[in-house]
Amino acid sequence: MSIERTLSIVKPDAVAKNVIGEIYSRFEKAGLSIVAAKMKHLTQEEAEGFYAEHKERPFFADLVAFMTSGPVVVQVLEGEGAILKNRDLMGATNPKEAAAGTIRADFADSIDANAVHGSDSAASAEREVAYFFNDNEICPRG
Ligand code: IDP
């Protein structure tokens, strides 16, 4: 396994529940480092662009409405096998199907409001990190 970077988002439901720190703690305890972070309230255009691959899906409008409903925290996680490790920490998309102890099992209420986003492949991670961060905003651990 090699050192990877992945894009993570603490979604509006988790920000509203005041569990940013608890979610960050899970990343760090799993050996992932937060190497870039920002809080922002996504615009309609930013959310639509980020989820462009889902444009034709029936849930697209709801997804964009949810992601723009309040502030999010966007971060780059770095570490050994970071992409898969973060997906394992998150749990299944639908929290009802998420394994016990995962972020979505513990903090998500529904498939719409499911607490976190994480890149699902190396190609997605590269696109998604670049979507939110310039190279000079990323502070790798040396
Ligand atoms: P992921 O976030 O686990 O990678 P994706 O399939 O990439 O899941 O879907 C992106 C987001 O779209 C999900 O996190 C969820 O919020 C939303 N979503 C996915 N499938 C559905 C659905 O069937 N109904 C409503 N929302 C959905």
Backbone and ligand atoms as CSV (ligand in chain L), in Angstrom:
chain,resi,resn,atom,element,x,y,z
A,1,MET,N,N,0.863,-1.205,0.000
A,1,MET,CA,C,0.000,0.000,0.000
A,1,MET,C,C,0.891,1.245,0.000
A,2,SER,N,N,0.419,2.289,-0.656
A,2,SER,CA,C,1.240,3.492,-0.704
A,2,SER,C,C,0.510,4.656,-0.025
A,3,ILE,N,N,1.259,5.721,0.187
A,3,ILE,CA,C,0.662,6.925,0.779
A,3,ILE,C,C,-0.250,7.571,-0.259
A,4,GLU,N,N,-1.481,7.781,0.127
A,4,GLU,CA,C,-2.472,8.380,-0.777
A,4,GLU,C,C,-3.073,9.613,-0.124
A,5,ARG,N,N,-3.752,10.404,-0.964
A,5,ARG,CA,C,-4.587,11.509,-0.471
A,5,ARG,C,C,-6.011,11.270,-0.941
A,6,THR,N,N,-6.971,11.639,-0.111
A,6,THR,CA,C,-8.370,11.506,-0.471
A,6,THR,C,C,-9.141,12.723,0.009
A,7,LEU,N,N,-10.241,13.011,-0.666
A,7,LEU,CA,C,-11.054,14.183,-0.311
A,7,LEU,C,C,-12.203,13.712,0.570
A,8,SER,N,N,-12.341,14.379,1.685
A,8,SER,CA,C,-13.394,14.065,2.650
A,8,SER,C,C,-14.224,15.315,2.897
A,9,ILE,N,N,-15.524,15.121,3.087
A,9,ILE,CA,C,-16.398,16.247,3.461
A,9,ILE,C,C,-17.226,15.832,4.672
A,10,VAL,N,N,-17.216,16.680,5.707
A,10,VAL,CA,C,-18.193,16.546,6.795
A,10,VAL,C,C,-19.424,17.316,6.320
A,11,LYS,N,N,-20.511,16.595,6.082
A,11,LYS,CA,C,-21.695,17.166,5.433
A,11,LYS,C,C,-22.513,18.028,6.411
A,12,PRO,N,N,-23.489,18.800,5.870
A,12,PRO,CA,C,-24.226,19.751,6.728
A,12,PRO,C,C,-24.904,19.121,7.947
A,13,ASP,N,N,-25.378,17.896,7.841
A,13,ASP,CA,C,-26.058,17.277,8.996
A,13,ASP,C,C,-25.087,17.051,10.146
A,14,ALA,N,N,-23.868,16.615,9.826
A,14,ALA,CA,C,-22.878,16.351,10.876
A,14,ALA,C,C,-22.333,17.658,11.465
A,15,VAL,N,N,-22.179,18.685,10.624
A,15,VAL,CA,C,-21.769,19.995,11.152
A,15,VAL,C,C,-22.838,20.499,12.128
A,16,ALA,N,N,-24.119,20.363,11.735
A,16,ALA,CA,C,-25.215,20.840,12.587
A,16,ALA,C,C,-25.278,20.064,13.905
A,17,LYS,N,N,-24.865,18.796,13.882
A,17,LYS,CA,C,-24.873,17.982,15.114
A,17,LYS,C,C,-23.662,18.228,15.999
A,18,ASN,N,N,-22.736,19.073,15.530
A,18,ASN,CA,C,-21.550,19.426,16.333
A,18,ASN,C,C,-20.629,18.226,16.558
A,19,VAL,N,N,-20.466,17.409,15.532
A,19,VAL,CA,C,-19.600,16.229,15.670
A,19,VAL,C,C,-18.383,16.284,14.735
A,20,ILE,N,N,-17.995,17.499,14.316
A,20,ILE,CA,C,-16.804,17.629,13.453
A,20,ILE,C,C,-15.600,17.002,14.158
A,21,GLY,N,N,-15.411,17.353,15.407
A,21,GLY,CA,C,-14.246,16.859,16.159
A,21,GLY,C,C,-14.260,15.349,16.316
A,22,GLU,N,N,-15.429,14.796,16.584
A,22,GLU,CA,C,-15.512,13.332,16.747
A,22,GLU,C,C,-15.153,12.628,15.442
A,23,ILE,N,N,-15.582,13.202,14.329
A,23,ILE,CA,C,-15.264,12.600,13.021
A,23,ILE,C,C,-13.774,12.761,12.722
A,24,TYR,N,N,-13.220,13.935,12.993
A,24,TYR,CA,C,-11.779,14.137,12.787
A,24,TYR,C,C,-10.973,13.145,13.640
A,25,SER,N,N,-11.446,12.910,14.836
A,25,SER,CA,C,-10.749,12.010,15.742
A,25,SER,C,C,-10.669,10.596,15.154
A,26,ARG,N,N,-11.727,10.185,14.490
A,26,ARG,CA,C,-11.716,8.845,13.868
A,26,ARG,C,C,-10.673,8.769,12.759
A,27,PHE,N,N,-10.560,9.837,11.972
A,27,PHE,CA,C,-9.532,9.851,10.919
A,27,PHE,C,C,-8.151,9.692,11.562
A,28,GLU,N,N,-7.899,10.492,12.571
A,28,GLU,CA,C,-6.564,10.514,13.179
A,28,GLU,C,C,-6.254,9.196,13.883
A,29,LYS,N,N,-7.241,8.637,14.578
A,29,LYS,CA,C,-7.001,7.360,15.273
A,29,LYS,C,C,-6.722,6.233,14.287
A,30,ALA,N,N,-7.232,6.369,13.049
A,30,ALA,CA,C,-7.001,5.344,12.018
A,30,ALA,C,C,-5.687,5.581,11.275
A,31,GLY,N,N,-4.933,6.597,11.681
A,31,GLY,CA,C,-3.632,6.834,11.050
A,31,GLY,C,C,-3.670,7.754,9.851
A,32,LEU,N,N,-4.813,8.441,9.657
A,32,LEU,CA,C,-4.892,9.409,8.561
A,32,LEU,C,C,-4.584,10.799,9.115
A,33,SER,N,N,-3.845,11.581,8.340
A,33,SER,CA,C,-3.516,12.953,8.737
A,33,SER,C,C,-4.341,13.935,7.930
A,34,ILE,N,N,-4.837,14.991,8.602
A,34,ILE,CA,C,-5.558,16.062,7.908
A,34,ILE,C,C,-4.499,17.034,7.404
A,35,VAL,N,N,-4.335,17.100,6.081
A,35,VAL,CA,C,-3.253,17.907,5.509
A,35,VAL,C,C,-3.773,19.173,4.834
A,36,ALA,N,N,-5.100,19.340,4.818
A,36,ALA,CA,C,-5.734,20.577,4.334
A,36,ALA,C,C,-7.160,20.563,4.856
A,37,ALA,N,N,-7.714,21.736,5.164
A,37,ALA,CA,C,-9.088,21.785,5.679
A,37,ALA,C,C,-9.679,23.175,5.480
A,38,LYS,N,N,-10.958,23.230,5.172
A,38,LYS,CA,C,-11.675,24.505,5.147
A,38,LYS,C,C,-13.161,24.276,5.410
A,39,MET,N,N,-13.760,25.274,6.085
A,39,MET,CA,C,-15.210,25.239,6.261
A,39,MET,C,C,-15.798,26.183,5.227
A,40,LYS,N,N,-16.873,25.751,4.563
A,40,LYS,CA,C,-17.516,26.636,3.605
A,40,LYS,C,C,-18.975,26.250,3.417
A,41,HIS,N,N,-19.744,27.223,2.958
A,41,HIS,CA,C,-21.140,26.964,2.605
A,41,HIS,C,C,-21.169,26.863,1.086
A,42,LEU,N,N,-21.361,25.662,0.565
A,42,LEU,CA,C,-21.281,25.457,-0.885
A,42,LEU,C,C,-22.386,26.234,-1.600
A,43,THR,N,N,-22.031,26.802,-2.742
A,43,THR,CA,C,-23.045,27.390,-3.621
A,43,THR,C,C,-23.697,26.262,-4.413
A,44,GLN,N,N,-24.814,26.591,-5.024
A,44,GLN,CA,C,-25.506,25.642,-5.910
A,44,GLN,C,C,-24.542,25.135,-6.988
A,45,GLU,N,N,-23.790,26.063,-7.589
A,45,GLU,CA,C,-22.877,25.710,-8.688
A,45,GLU,C,C,-21.758,24.791,-8.182
A,46,GLU,N,N,-21.226,25.091,-7.007
A,46,GLU,CA,C,-20.152,24.250,-6.455
A,46,GLU,C,C,-20.651,22.824,-6.186
A,47,ALA,N,N,-21.845,22.718,-5.611
A,47,ALA,CA,C,-22.389,21.384,-5.300
A,47,ALA,C,C,-22.714,20.631,-6.584
A,48,GLU,N,N,-23.302,21.310,-7.542
A,48,GLU,CA,C,-23.633,20.647,-8.823
A,48,GLU,C,C,-22.364,20.170,-9.528
A,49,GLY,N,N,-21.335,20.988,-9.518
A,49,GLY,CA,C,-20.079,20.625,-10.180
A,49,GLY,C,C,-19.401,19.459,-9.477
A,50,PHE,N,N,-19.445,19.488,-8.161
A,50,PHE,CA,C,-18.794,18.426,-7.397
A,50,PHE,C,C,-19.455,17.076,-7.675
A,51,TYR,N,N,-20.783,17.081,-7.743
A,51,TYR,CA,C,-21.537,15.826,-7.941
A,51,TYR,C,C,-21.962,15.640,-9.405
A,52,ALA,N,N,-21.244,16.217,-10.339
A,52,ALA,CA,C,-21.631,16.183,-11.756
A,52,ALA,C,C,-21.888,14.762,-12.261
A,53,GLU,N,N,-21.129,13.791,-11.729
A,53,GLU,CA,C,-21.308,12.402,-12.212
A,53,GLU,C,C,-22.696,11.849,-11.872
A,54,HIS,N,N,-23.387,12.484,-10.922
A,54,HIS,CA,C,-24.720,12.020,-10.520
A,54,HIS,C,C,-25.844,12.835,-11.170
A,55,LYS,N,N,-25.499,13.678,-12.146
A,55,LYS,CA,C,-26.459,14.636,-12.724
A,55,LYS,C,C,-27.753,13.998,-13.205
A,56,GLU,N,N,-27.636,12.805,-13.761
A,56,GLU,CA,C,-28.834,12.147,-14.326
A,56,GLU,C,C,-29.598,11.311,-13.297
A,57,ARG,N,N,-29.095,11.225,-12.078
A,57,ARG,CA,C,-29.741,10.368,-11.077
A,57,ARG,C,C,-30.975,11.069,-10.501
A,58,PRO,N,N,-31.998,10.293,-10.122
A,58,PRO,CA,C,-33.244,10.912,-9.622
A,58,PRO,C,C,-33.049,11.718,-8.339
A,59,PHE,N,N,-31.998,11.384,-7.574
A,59,PHE,CA,C,-31.799,12.079,-6.304
A,59,PHE,C,C,-30.905,13.315,-6.413
A,60,PHE,N,N,-30.490,13.682,-7.656
A,60,PHE,CA,C,-29.504,14.754,-7.824
A,60,PHE,C,C,-29.964,16.088,-7.212
A,61,ALA,N,N,-31.199,16.501,-7.496
A,61,ALA,CA,C,-31.681,17.807,-6.996
A,61,ALA,C,C,-31.718,17.805,-5.466
A,62,ASP,N,N,-32.168,16.699,-4.868
A,62,ASP,CA,C,-32.205,16.603,-3.406
A,62,ASP,C,C,-30.798,16.626,-2.819
A,63,LEU,N,N,-29.892,15.953,-3.506
A,63,LEU,CA,C,-28.506,15.902,-3.030
A,63,LEU,C,C,-27.893,17.306,-3.025
A,64,VAL,N,N,-28.092,18.047,-4.105
A,64,VAL,CA,C,-27.552,19.402,-4.197
A,64,VAL,C,C,-28.221,20.301,-3.150
A,65,ALA,N,N,-29.541,20.166,-2.987
A,65,ALA,CA,C,-30.254,20.979,-1.986
A,65,ALA,C,C,-29.713,20.686,-0.590
A,66,PHE,N,N,-29.474,19.410,-0.309
A,66,PHE,CA,C,-28.943,19.045,1.014
A,66,PHE,C,C,-27.533,19.591,1.214
A,67,MET,N,N,-26.688,19.439,0.208
A,67,MET,CA,C,-25.281,19.849,0.363
A,67,MET,C,C,-25.116,21.360,0.453
A,68,THR,N,N,-26.151,22.114,0.035
A,68,THR,CA,C,-26.098,23.572,0.142
A,68,THR,C,C,-26.960,24.082,1.305
A,69,SER,N,N,-27.463,23.172,2.135
A,69,SER,CA,C,-28.406,23.563,3.198
A,69,SER,C,C,-27.708,24.148,4.422
A,70,GLY,N,N,-26.396,24.015,4.501
A,70,GLY,CA,C,-25.642,24.539,5.640
A,70,GLY,C,C,-24.169,24.352,5.372
A,71,PRO,N,N,-23.322,24.863,6.278
A,71,PRO,CA,C,-21.877,24.742,6.038
A,71,PRO,C,C,-21.389,23.296,6.081
A,72,VAL,N,N,-20.313,23.067,5.358
A,72,VAL,CA,C,-19.617,21.777,5.365
A,72,VAL,C,C,-18.168,22.028,5.765
A,73,VAL,N,N,-17.462,20.969,6.129
A,73,VAL,CA,C,-16.017,21.062,6.328
A,73,VAL,C,C,-15.380,20.104,5.335
A,74,VAL,N,N,-14.477,20.660,4.542
A,74,VAL,CA,C,-13.832,19.883,3.478
A,74,VAL,C,C,-12.371,19.672,3.870
A,75,GLN,N,N,-11.891,18.424,3.779
A,75,GLN,CA,C,-10.514,18.165,4.158
A,75,GLN,C,C,-9.858,17.150,3.233
A,76,VAL,N,N,-8.532,17.251,3.182
A,76,VAL,CA,C,-7.730,16.251,2.489
A,76,VAL,C,C,-7.104,15.364,3.557
A,77,LEU,N,N,-7.317,14.059,3.419
A,77,LEU,CA,C,-6.729,13.085,4.337
A,77,LEU,C,C,-5.566,12.406,3.634
A,78,GLU,N,N,-4.480,12.225,4.355
A,78,GLU,CA,C,-3.284,11.601,3.781
A,78,GLU,C,C,-2.845,10.428,4.661
A,79,GLY,N,N,-2.435,9.350,4.024
A,79,GLY,CA,C,-1.909,8.209,4.774
A,79,GLY,C,C,-1.868,6.960,3.916
A,80,GLU,N,N,-1.378,5.870,4.502
A,80,GLU,CA,C,-1.323,4.575,3.827
A,80,GLU,C,C,-2.725,4.162,3.374
A,81,GLY,N,N,-2.907,3.923,2.106
A,81,GLY,CA,C,-4.197,3.453,1.598
A,81,GLY,C,C,-5.357,4.345,2.013
A,82,ALA,N,N,-5.149,5.651,1.985
A,82,ALA,CA,C,-6.122,6.596,2.557
A,82,ALA,C,C,-7.511,6.498,1.928
A,83,ILE,N,N,-7.580,6.186,0.631
A,83,ILE,CA,C,-8.882,6.206,-0.055
A,83,ILE,C,C,-9.787,5.102,0.505
A,84,LEU,N,N,-9.274,3.886,0.533
A,84,LEU,CA,C,-10.064,2.760,1.048
A,84,LEU,C,C,-10.252,2.852,2.555
A,85,LYS,N,N,-9.205,3.280,3.246
A,85,LYS,CA,C,-9.302,3.400,4.706
A,85,LYS,C,C,-10.435,4.357,5.082
A,86,ASN,N,N,-10.518,5.493,4.372
A,86,ASN,CA,C,-11.590,6.453,4.671
A,86,ASN,C,C,-12.950,5.867,4.339
A,87,ARG,N,N,-13.061,5.140,3.223
A,87,ARG,CA,C,-14.350,4.512,2.868
A,87,ARG,C,C,-14.753,3.495,3.947
A,88,ASP,N,N,-13.779,2.769,4.487
A,88,ASP,CA,C,-14.086,1.818,5.561
A,88,ASP,C,C,-14.562,2.543,6.819
A,89,LEU,N,N,-13.913,3.650,7.148
A,89,LEU,CA,C,-14.321,4.420,8.337
A,89,LEU,C,C,-15.732,4.976,8.162
A,90,MET,N,N,-16.078,5.378,6.914
A,90,MET,CA,C,-17.390,5.990,6.644
A,90,MET,C,C,-18.536,4.997,6.792
A,91,GLY,N,N,-18.374,3.799,6.255
A,91,GLY,CA,C,-19.467,2.826,6.209
A,91,GLY,C,C,-20.317,3.016,4.964
A,92,ALA,N,N,-21.311,2.143,4.805
A,92,ALA,CA,C,-22.141,2.137,3.596
A,92,ALA,C,C,-22.908,3.440,3.428
A,93,THR,N,N,-23.225,3.757,2.155
A,93,THR,CA,C,-23.939,4.999,1.814
A,93,THR,C,C,-25.221,5.146,2.630
A,94,ASN,N,N,-25.980,4.038,2.728
A,94,ASN,CA,C,-27.211,4.049,3.519
A,94,ASN,C,C,-26.862,3.673,4.966
A,95,PRO,N,N,-27.038,4.606,5.906
A,95,PRO,CA,C,-26.618,4.308,7.282
A,95,PRO,C,C,-27.287,3.075,7.872
A,96,LYS,N,N,-28.461,2.715,7.358
A,96,LYS,CA,C,-29.130,1.500,7.851
A,96,LYS,C,C,-28.324,0.254,7.503
A,97,GLU,N,N,-27.498,0.362,6.465
A,97,GLU,CA,C,-26.667,-0.776,6.039
A,97,GLU,C,C,-25.215,-0.636,6.495
A,98,ALA,N,N,-24.911,0.447,7.169
A,98,ALA,CA,C,-23.516,0.701,7.550
A,98,ALA,C,C,-23.126,-0.161,8.746
A,99,ALA,N,N,-21.917,-0.699,8.696
A,99,ALA,CA,C,-21.436,-1.565,9.779
A,99,ALA,C,C,-21.339,-0.794,11.092
A,100,ALA,N,N,-21.564,-1.505,12.185
A,100,ALA,CA,C,-21.477,-0.891,13.514
A,100,ALA,C,C,-20.103,-0.255,13.701
A,101,GLY,N,N,-20.108,0.903,14.327
A,101,GLY,CA,C,-18.844,1.572,14.618
A,101,GLY,C,C,-18.342,2.463,13.507
A,102,THR,N,N,-19.021,2.465,12.353
A,102,THR,CA,C,-18.601,3.367,11.286
A,102,THR,C,C,-19.221,4.753,11.520
A,103,ILE,N,N,-18.666,5.742,10.834
A,103,ILE,CA,C,-19.138,7.123,11.007
A,103,ILE,C,C,-20.621,7.226,10.651
A,104,ARG,N,N,-21.015,6.606,9.539
A,104,ARG,CA,C,-22.419,6.721,9.131
A,104,ARG,C,C,-23.348,5.957,10.077
A,105,ALA,N,N,-22.921,4.812,10.574
A,105,ALA,CA,C,-23.756,4.091,11.539
A,105,ALA,C,C,-23.965,4.941,12.786
A,106,ASP,N,N,-22.930,5.663,13.189
A,106,ASP,CA,C,-23.001,6.388,14.465
A,106,ASP,C,C,-23.593,7.791,14.342
A,107,PHE,N,N,-23.438,8.447,13.185
A,107,PHE,CA,C,-23.825,9.864,13.101
A,107,PHE,C,C,-24.840,10.197,12.012
A,108,ALA,N,N,-25.119,9.275,11.079
A,108,ALA,CA,C,-25.996,9.621,9.953
A,108,ALA,C,C,-27.437,9.217,10.234
A,109,ASP,N,N,-28.370,9.980,9.680
A,109,ASP,CA,C,-29.799,9.725,9.911
A,109,ASP,C,C,-30.475,9.041,8.733
A,110,SER,N,N,-29.967,9.239,7.520
A,110,SER,CA,C,-30.655,8.737,6.324
A,110,SER,C,C,-29.665,8.683,5.167
A,111,ILE,N,N,-30.115,8.100,4.058
A,111,ILE,CA,C,-29.234,8.026,2.876
A,111,ILE,C,C,-28.964,9.427,2.310
A,112,ASP,N,N,-29.866,10.370,2.549
A,112,ASP,CA,C,-29.638,11.752,2.099
A,112,ASP,C,C,-28.673,12.471,3.045
A,113,ALA,N,N,-29.001,12.406,4.322
A,113,ALA,CA,C,-28.192,13.088,5.337
A,113,ALA,C,C,-27.270,12.046,5.946
A,114,ASN,N,N,-26.164,11.769,5.245
A,114,ASN,CA,C,-25.339,10.635,5.678
A,114,ASN,C,C,-23.941,11.033,6.147
A,115,ALA,N,N,-23.839,12.242,6.686
A,115,ALA,CA,C,-22.716,12.695,7.534
A,115,ALA,C,C,-21.396,12.994,6.831
A,116,VAL,N,N,-20.992,12.157,5.905
A,116,VAL,CA,C,-19.668,12.336,5.296
A,116,VAL,C,C,-19.655,11.946,3.818
A,117,HIS,N,N,-18.715,12.556,3.123
A,117,HIS,CA,C,-18.356,12.138,1.759
A,117,HIS,C,C,-16.908,11.677,1.781
A,118,GLY,N,N,-16.588,10.705,0.938
A,118,GLY,CA,C,-15.187,10.315,0.752
A,118,GLY,C,C,-14.979,9.849,-0.675
A,119,SER,N,N,-13.878,10.268,-1.280
A,119,SER,CA,C,-13.574,9.846,-2.660
A,119,SER,C,C,-13.592,8.322,-2.743
A,120,ASP,N,N,-14.098,7.804,-3.888
A,120,ASP,CA,C,-14.251,6.351,-3.994
A,120,ASP,C,C,-13.211,5.668,-4.868
A,121,SER,N,N,-12.269,6.433,-5.428
A,121,SER,CA,C,-11.212,5.841,-6.268
A,121,SER,C,C,-10.067,6.843,-6.365
A,122,ALA,N,N,-8.937,6.361,-6.888
A,122,ALA,CA,C,-7.788,7.255,-7.055
A,122,ALA,C,C,-8.115,8.390,-8.017
A,123,ALA,N,N,-8.852,8.065,-9.085
A,123,ALA,CA,C,-9.202,9.106,-10.068
A,123,ALA,C,C,-10.136,10.139,-9.443
A,124,SER,N,N,-11.138,9.671,-8.662
A,124,SER,CA,C,-12.045,10.614,-7.996
A,124,SER,C,C,-11.283,11.472,-6.986
A,125,ALA,N,N,-10.384,10.834,-6.246
A,125,ALA,CA,C,-9.633,11.582,-5.228
A,125,ALA,C,C,-8.840,12.713,-5.872
A,126,GLU,N,N,-8.207,12.417,-6.995
A,126,GLU,CA,C,-7.401,13.449,-7.650
A,126,GLU,C,C,-8.288,14.616,-8.108
A,127,ARG,N,N,-9.416,14.276,-8.729
A,127,ARG,CA,C,-10.321,15.327,-9.211
A,127,ARG,C,C,-10.906,16.122,-8.044
A,128,GLU,N,N,-11.337,15.417,-7.002
A,128,GLU,CA,C,-12.047,16.063,-5.898
A,128,GLU,C,C,-11.115,16.918,-5.032
A,129,VAL,N,N,-9.887,16.448,-4.810
A,129,VAL,CA,C,-8.933,17.271,-4.053
A,129,VAL,C,C,-8.684,18.572,-4.824
A,130,ALA,N,N,-8.470,18.457,-6.133
A,130,ALA,CA,C,-8.192,19.641,-6.956
A,130,ALA,C,C,-9.425,20.548,-7.067
A,131,TYR,N,N,-10.615,19.981,-6.883
A,131,TYR,CA,C,-11.855,20.771,-6.964
A,131,TYR,C,C,-11.900,21.795,-5.830
A,132,PHE,N,N,-11.370,21.416,-4.672
A,132,PHE,CA,C,-11.474,22.298,-3.501
A,132,PHE,C,C,-10.175,22.950,-3.062
A,133,PHE,N,N,-9.026,22.402,-3.449
A,133,PHE,CA,C,-7.760,22.910,-2.910
A,133,PHE,C,C,-6.731,23.149,-4.016
A,134,ASN,N,N,-6.017,24.282,-3.881
A,134,ASN,CA,C,-4.816,24.502,-4.688
A,134,ASN,C,C,-3.667,23.757,-4.022
A,135,ASP,N,N,-2.632,23.461,-4.802
A,135,ASP,CA,C,-1.468,22.741,-4.247
A,135,ASP,C,C,-0.901,23.454,-3.026
A,136,ASN,N,N,-0.889,24.793,-3.059
A,136,ASN,CA,C,-0.271,25.528,-1.949
A,136,ASN,C,C,-1.136,25.584,-0.700
A,137,GLU,N,N,-2.327,24.992,-0.754
A,137,GLU,CA,C,-3.179,24.908,0.446
A,137,GLU,C,C,-3.040,23.556,1.143
A,138,ILE,N,N,-2.245,22.663,0.578
A,138,ILE,CA,C,-2.062,21.327,1.140
A,138,ILE,C,C,-0.705,21.272,1.852
A,139,CYS,N,N,-0.721,20.802,3.092
A,139,CYS,CA,C,0.495,20.789,3.920
A,139,CYS,C,C,0.851,19.352,4.263
A,140,PRO,N,N,1.599,18.675,3.369
A,140,PRO,CA,C,1.913,17.262,3.597
A,140,PRO,C,C,2.773,17.081,4.851
A,141,ARG,N,N,2.648,15.910,5.490
A,141,ARG,CA,C,3.495,15.589,6.651
A,141,ARG,C,C,4.832,15.077,6.152
A,142,GLY,N,N,5.873,15.667,6.617
A,142,GLY,CA,C,7.193,15.278,6.108
A,142,GLY,C,C,7.909,14.311,7.020
L,1,IDP,P1,P,-21.135,7.637,-1.454
L,1,IDP,O1,O,-21.313,9.012,-0.829
L,1,IDP,O2,O,-21.243,6.549,-0.431
L,1,IDP,O3,O,-19.910,7.545,-2.309
L,1,IDP,P2,P,-22.681,7.819,-3.948
L,1,IDP,O4,O,-23.333,6.651,-4.605
L,1,IDP,O5,O,-21.455,8.399,-4.590
L,1,IDP,O6,O,-22.385,7.410,-2.419
L,1,IDP,O7,O,-23.788,8.935,-3.832
L,1,IDP,C1,C,-23.444,10.259,-3.446
L,1,IDP,C2,C,-24.433,10.744,-2.413
L,1,IDP,O8,O,-25.733,10.832,-3.018
L,1,IDP,C3,C,-24.615,9.821,-1.220
L,1,IDP,O9,O,-23.673,10.012,-0.195
L,1,IDP,C4,C,-26.009,10.164,-0.756
L,1,IDP,O10,O,-25.988,11.338,0.054
L,1,IDP,C5,C,-26.705,10.480,-2.062
L,1,IDP,N1,N,-27.439,9.299,-2.545
L,1,IDP,C6,C,-26.950,8.201,-3.121
L,1,IDP,N2,N,-27.907,7.323,-3.437
L,1,IDP,C7,C,-29.057,7.894,-3.046
L,1,IDP,C8,C,-30.418,7.467,-3.118
L,1,IDP,O11,O,-30.759,6.388,-3.598
L,1,IDP,N3,N,-31.316,8.348,-2.591
L,1,IDP,C9,C,-30.961,9.549,-2.043
L,1,IDP,N4,N,-29.683,9.974,-1.968
L,1,IDP,C10,C,-28.753,9.152,-2.467
